[in-house]
Amino acid sequence: MPGGHRIGLLDALCRGLNGYARGLASARALGILVLATVAGCGDSARDEEAWEEDRERLVESLVENGIDDPLVLAAMRKVPRHEFVPASVRGRAYDDDALPIDQDQTISQPRVVALMTQVLGLRGGERVLEIGTGSGYHAAVLAQIAAEVYTIEIVPELAESAAARLDRLGYSNVSVRQGDGYLGWPEKAPFDAIVVTAAPSHPPPALVEQLKEGGRMVLPIGESGEVQDLYLLEKGADGVQTKRLVPVRFVPMVGEAQKKKDSGDR
Ligand SMILES: C[S@@+](CC[C@H](N)C(=O)[O-])C[C@H]1O[C@@H](n2cnc3c(N)ncnc32)[C@H](O)[C@@H]1O
């Protein structure tokens, strides 16, 4: 990365200042000055190498938890999750936890992102649809493997910021659209795979329709505020096969999904 050397020097300077500050802990007047300087040496000053070490540890924990697809592990090793979370939680970017993002939403837990991606069985060259762009992180992971990723986010501010972030990070094979993912993206269908990262109470019919024959869809199904189940749907010539995977907890799918649920109509 072009700026890596400069950031590395800044990181070293910050580490030195942190040591100096500890030495001056009792010198009050100077302490205020030094601590003010050190406060500016947060995670933003970390160099790429430090983030990579954190990412490697995360990947090791994914392997321990059953993720074994080399393409998924390579994608998780590559995507800079710290670029997708707010500065206030950046230090926890590589913890295996869901974290808050803007607009009261969340970035999914890395283990769940990896599992959902793994069960799709992507081998490269696919066209994938994601519902629930959020930060754009899962779209970036998918884009490391698939040829084209289409992702829909219902909250305009999130759609806009994720599109700008993915563009800045060079994910030119991801297209972001603001809208209701319950209805899918018919102009770009059919899709080899669909990932849904907000929970509806039932599989959205438009998404099943937009899945290619032989395609796979992974989605959480269940009530909001409760543990839901992650399902894998496989569309074959004779219909759709459904397999329940693991319990998960996602935010609810809002918009048309909720209207249909409330009216009992699909
Ligand atoms: C758990 S977050 C997604 C995390 C995201 N995949 C990431 O990597 O950061 C779920 C997202 O789904 C969005 N969402 C909820 N209902 C939706 C709908 N009907 N259509 C599209 N997005 C929806 C929410 O606004 C939220 O951003």
The ligand as a Gaussian input file, in Angstrom:
#p B3LYP/6-31G(d) Opt

LIG

0 1
 C      -27.195000      -7.227000       9.906000
 S      -27.275000      -5.821000       8.912000
 C      -26.316000      -6.299000       7.538000
 C      -24.857000      -6.392000       7.722000
 C      -24.137000      -6.256000       6.404000
 N      -24.353000      -7.363000       5.519000
 C      -22.681000      -5.953000       6.643000
 O      -21.825000      -6.702000       6.166000
 O      -22.413000      -4.939000       7.284000
 C      -28.872000      -5.913000       8.123000
 C      -29.142000      -4.808000       7.130000
 O      -30.340000      -5.124000       6.426000
 C      -31.003000      -3.919000       6.147000
 N      -32.398000      -4.234000       5.774000
 C      -33.453000      -4.528000       6.591000
 N      -34.550000      -4.756000       5.856000
 C      -34.177000      -4.613000       4.544000
 C      -34.888000      -4.725000       3.310000
 N      -36.194000      -5.011000       3.232000
 N      -34.181000      -4.519000       2.162000
 C      -32.858000      -4.217000       2.186000
 N      -32.161000      -4.067000       3.341000
 C      -32.808000      -4.288000       4.498000
 C      -30.813000      -3.124000       7.418000
 O      -31.047000      -1.751000       7.219000
 C      -29.367000      -3.459000       7.773000
 O      -28.471000      -2.527000       7.234000

